[in-house]
């Protein structure tokens, strides 16, 4: 089955949520259920200040919470019921919870309660729907060949941000024939609208979802079902101010240690802005966790995205949904050589480093800034 983003409307854009294709509507229903759980868990962490009671540490030393597991189980179970022939790839597995059973199964019991799953076996099965991608590849004549159509999910992208009560998102993408065709970023802690108007919004406006459909644009909608917010993202009245790289704003990761250990992003900012602020920070910069950054740039609150981890190739669930959101507003996302990101080579991108910008012209400036910054860093090291 192929996604037909023109199935519901003949116009260039969707006018309301009911115009979205079935894949998007079913995904939104599942994602909203999952967001209720993630909000509940984060609220408990804030109230008790005891994140260790809901968290495990994975083999790669990264944290995983009961909210990660619960969100994955909820979303994958619903999507499998809607699309039983589809293949799924997701970040988490039940392995850690299986080990938890040996010490009493406290975390598994909490997740079971959050998801309303009758048995732990059923819970583990729902979580491990995300292993279907690897099973599919192992059963092919060519094990390096991706399924023609599959979903990838990061149930909580930005778990560290989630634990520090900051930004995080549920990131879901549908890929067909090697390209993202649907991208959804659900951002429970991001206000609807734009960052500079945050003081105009109340609690009811907390939480938004970015929905991108290939060839049909990117939309910002309210997180809650009751929200009437539905807006196609595009040109903003203040966009001209930021078309000059000197004024263009970066939206980059909170933790520089992993995302940019060599300080290249700050060096790029210095090149493009002509200097840094008094603290050595990029002059025009917002820092936040997760793929929320792609949504922030897509709606015009920033222009530049830079991710430069060392000796690390990103999992596609960390990238696919956000990339489509930015591309569908006319943005451009590439590797550090200017080549498009390749989603056809497996569960990871084949290249390291990502540069994104809200327009192609700004992307050219970002690429040039990157090359100049790298050259300067190399000269310093000599």
C-alpha positions in Angstrom: 0.0 0.0 0.0 1.4 3.4 -1.0 0.6 6.6 0.8 -1.5 8.9 -1.3 -1.2 12.4 0.2 -3.6 13.6 -2.5 -6.3 11.1 -1.5 -8.5 13.5 0.4 -8.0 16.9 -1.3 -7.4 18.1 -4.8 -6.1 21.5 -3.6 -2.4 22.1 -2.9 -2.8 21.9 0.8 -4.8 20.2 3.6 -7.4 22.5 5.1 -8.1 20.5 8.3 -7.1 17.4 10.1 -9.8 15.3 8.6 -8.1 16.0 5.2 -5.0 14.1 6.2 -4.5 10.6 4.7 -5.4 7.6 6.9 -1.8 7.0 7.9 -1.5 10.4 9.4 -4.9 10.3 11.2 -4.3 6.9 12.7 -0.8 7.9 13.7 -2.0 11.1 15.4 -4.6 9.2 17.4 -1.9 6.8 18.7 0.6 9.6 19.3 -1.9 11.7 21.3 -2.6 8.7 23.6 1.1 8.3 24.0 1.6 11.9 24.9 -0.9 11.7 27.7 1.4 9.0 29.2 4.6 10.9 28.7 3.1 14.0 30.2 1.9 12.0 33.2 5.4 10.5 33.8 7.2 13.8 33.4 4.8 15.4 35.8 5.6 12.7 38.4 9.3 13.3 37.9 8.8 17.0 38.5 6.7 16.4 41.6 8.9 13.8 43.2 12.3 14.8 41.8 13.1 11.0 41.6 13.9 10.3 37.9 15.9 7.2 38.9 12.7 5.4 40.0 11.5 5.4 36.3 14.7 5.1 34.5 17.2 2.5 33.2 20.6 2.9 31.7 21.1 1.2 28.4 24.3 -0.5 27.2 25.3 2.7 25.3 25.0 4.6 28.6 22.0 6.5 27.5 18.8 6.7 29.6 15.5 5.0 28.9 12.4 5.7 30.9 9.1 3.9 31.5 7.6 6.7 29.3 9.8 5.6 26.4 8.6 2.0 26.7 5.0 3.0 27.2 4.8 5.4 24.3 6.4 2.8 22.0 4.0 0.1 23.0 0.9 2.3 22.6 1.9 3.7 19.1 3.2 0.4 17.6 0.2 -1.6 18.8 -2.2 0.8 17.3 -0.3 1.2 14.0 0.0 -2.6 13.6 -3.7 -2.9 14.0 -4.3 -0.3 11.4 -1.6 -1.5 9.0 -0.9 -5.2 9.7 1.2 -5.7 6.6 3.6 -2.8 7.4 7.1 -3.2 8.9 8.2 -1.2 12.0 11.5 0.0 13.3 11.8 1.6 16.7 14.5 2.5 19.2 13.6 0.5 22.2 13.3 -3.3 22.8 11.9 -5.3 25.7 15.3 -6.7 26.6 15.9 -4.3 29.5 12.5 -5.0 30.9 13.1 -8.8 30.6 16.1 -8.2 32.9 13.9 -6.1 35.2 11.7 -9.1 35.7 14.6 -10.9 37.4 14.7 -8.2 40.1 10.9 -8.0 40.7 9.7 -6.4 37.5 8.8 -3.1 39.1 9.4 -1.0 36.0 7.5 -3.4 33.8 4.6 -3.3 36.2 4.5 0.5 36.0 4.5 0.4 32.2 1.8 -2.2 32.2 -0.3 0.1 34.3 0.4 3.1 32.1 -0.5 1.3 28.9 -3.4 -0.7 30.3 -1.8 -3.9 28.9 -3.3 -7.1 30.4 -0.1 -9.1 30.7 3.6 -8.4 30.6 4.0 -10.8 27.7 1.5 -8.6 25.7 3.4 -5.5 26.8 6.7 -6.9 25.6 5.1 -8.0 22.3 3.9 -4.5 21.7 7.3 -3.0 22.4 9.0 -5.5 20.1 6.9 -4.8 17.1 9.7 -2.3 16.5 12.0 -5.3 15.8 10.0 -6.2 12.7 12.3 -4.2 10.5 15.4 -6.3 11.4 13.4 -9.6 11.0 12.2 -8.5 7.6 15.8 -7.7 6.4 17.1 -11.0 7.7 14.5 -12.9 5.7 15.4 -11.2 2.4 17.7 -12.5 -0.2 19.6 -9.2 0.1 19.8 -8.5 3.9 21.0 -4.9 3.1 17.8 -4.0 1.3 15.3 -2.0 3.1 11.6 -2.8 3.0 9.8 -0.8 0.3 7.6 0.7 3.1 8.2 0.9 6.8 7.7 3.1 9.8 10.4 4.3 12.2 9.7 5.6 15.7 11.6 7.3 18.4 9.1 7.1 21.3 10.9 9.9 23.2 13.5 11.7 21.2 15.5 13.7 23.7 15.1 11.5 26.8 17.7 13.7 28.6 15.6 16.7 27.9 12.5 14.8 29.1 14.3 14.0 32.4 15.5 17.6 32.9 11.8 18.7 32.3 12.8 20.3 29.0 11.9 19.8 25.4 11.4 16.3 23.9 9.2 14.9 21.1 7.7 11.7 19.8 9.2 11.3 16.3 7.4 9.1 13.8 8.1 8.7 10.1 6.8 6.6 7.3 9.4 5.8 4.6 8.6 4.5 1.2 11.2 3.4 -1.4 14.0 4.9 0.6 12.5 8.3 1.4 10.3 9.8 4.2 6.8 10.4 3.0 5.2 11.3 6.3 6.9 12.9 9.3 5.3 13.7 12.6 6.9 15.5 15.6 4.7 15.6 18.7 6.2 18.2 21.1 4.3 18.3 24.4 6.4 21.1 25.9 6.5 23.4 22.9 4.0 26.2 22.8 1.8 26.6 19.8 2.7 29.5 17.6 6.2 30.8 17.7 8.9 31.4 20.3 8.8 35.2 20.5 5.0 35.1 21.1 5.3 32.6 24.0 4.2 35.2 26.6 0.9 35.5 24.7 -0.1 31.9 25.2 -1.6 30.2 28.2 -1.4 26.7 29.5 -4.0 25.6 27.0 -1.6 26.3 24.2 1.2 24.1 25.6 1.9 21.3 23.2 1.9 21.1 19.4 2.4 18.6 16.6 4.2 19.1 13.3 2.9 17.0 10.5 4.7 16.8 7.1 3.4 14.9 4.1 5.7 14.7 1.1 4.7 17.2 -1.6 1.9 18.6 0.5 3.6 20.8 3.0 4.2 20.9 6.8 1.5 21.8 9.3 1.4 22.8 12.9 -1.6 21.5 14.9 -2.5 21.5 18.5 -1.4 18.5 20.6 -4.9 18.1 22.2 -7.9 16.8 20.3 -9.8 19.9 21.4 -7.4 22.3 19.8 -8.6 24.3 16.8 -5.1 25.2 15.8 -4.3 24.1 12.2 -1.7 26.1 10.3 0.3 25.4 7.2 3.9 26.5 7.7 5.5 28.8 5.2 6.8 32.3 4.7 6.5 34.6 7.6 6.3 38.4 7.6 9.7 38.7 9.4 11.5 36.1 7.2 13.4 38.7 5.2 15.2 39.9 8.3 16.8 36.4 8.8 17.6 35.7 5.1 21.0 37.4 5.8 23.3 34.8 7.5 24.5 37.6 9.8 21.1 37.7 11.4 20.1 34.0 10.9 19.4 32.1 14.1 20.8 28.7 15.1 18.7 26.1 16.9 21.1 23.5 18.2 21.5 20.9 20.9 21.8 21.6 24.6 24.7 19.2 25.1 27.7 20.1 23.1 29.8 17.2 24.3 28.1 14.6 22.1 26.5 16.7 19.3 29.6 18.8 18.6 32.6 17.8 20.7 35.1 19.8 18.6 33.1 23.0 18.9 32.6 23.3 15.2 29.1 24.7 15.5 30.3 27.6 17.6 33.0 28.2 15.0 30.5 28.3 12.2 28.4 30.8 14.2 31.5 33.0 14.6 32.1 32.8 10.9 28.6 33.7 9.8 27.8 36.2 12.5 31.2 37.9 12.6 31.8 37.0 16.2 30.5 35.4 19.4 28.8 36.9 22.5 30.7 37.8 25.7 30.2 34.2 27.0 31.7 32.6 23.8 28.2 31.5 22.7 26.7 31.9 19.2 25.2 35.4 18.9 21.8 34.3 17.7 21.1 30.9 19.2 18.5 28.8 20.9 19.5 25.5 22.5 17.0 22.6 23.1 16.9 18.9 23.0 15.5 16.5 20.3 14.0 16.9 16.8 11.8 19.6 18.2 14.6 21.8 16.7 13.4 20.9 13.2 9.9 22.0 14.0 11.1 25.2 15.5 13.1 26.0 12.3 10.2 24.9 10.0 7.8 27.4 11.6 10.3 30.2 11.3 11.7 30.6 14.8 15.3 29.8 13.7 17.2 29.2 10.4 20.2 26.9 11.0 20.4 23.3 12.3 23.8 21.7 12.9 24.5 18.2 14.3 28.1 17.1 14.3 28.7 14.1 16.6 32.1 12.5 16.4 32.5 9.0 15.0 28.8 8.5 15.2 26.2 7.8 12.4 22.6 8.7 13.3 19.8 6.2 13.5 17.2 7.1 11.0 14.5 7.5 13.8 16.6 10.4 15.1 16.4 12.2 11.7 13.7 11.1 9.3 10.6 12.9 10.6 12.4 16.2 11.3 14.1 16.3 7.9 10.8 16.0 6.1 9.2 18.7 8.2 12.0 21.1 7.3 12.1 20.1 3.6 8.3 20.6 3.2 8.7 24.3 4.0 11.4 24.8 1.4 14.3 24.0 3.7 17.3 21.9 2.9 19.1 19.2 4.9 22.3 17.4 3.9 25.4 15.8 5.2 28.5 18.0 5.7 29.5 17.7 2.0 26.2 19.0 0.7 24.8 15.6 -0.3 21.2 14.6 0.5 20.8 12.3 3.5 20.4 8.6 2.4 17.7 6.7 4.1 18.0 3.6 2.0 21.0 2.0 3.6 19.6 0.5 6.7 18.8 1.6 10.2 21.6 4.2 10.3 22.6 7.0 7.9 25.7 6.1 6.0 27.3 9.4 6.7 28.0 11.4 9.8 27.1 15.0 10.4 23.9 17.0 9.4 23.5 20.6 8.2 20.1 22.0 7.8 18.7 25.4 6.9 15.2 27.0 6.3 16.1 28.0 2.7 18.4 26.7 0.0 20.2 30.0 0.0 20.9 29.9 3.7 22.0 26.3 3.4 24.7 27.4 0.9 25.9 30.0 3.5 25.9 27.3 6.2 27.9 24.9 4.0 30.4 27.7 3.3 30.6 28.6 7.0 31.2 24.9 7.9 34.1 24.7 5.4 35.7 27.9 6.7 35.2 26.8 10.3 36.8 23.3 9.7 39.7 25.0 7.9 40.3 27.3 10.9 40.1 24.4 13.4 42.6 22.4 11.4 45.0 25.3 11.3 44.8 25.7 15.0 45.6 22.0 15.5 48.7 22.2 13.3 
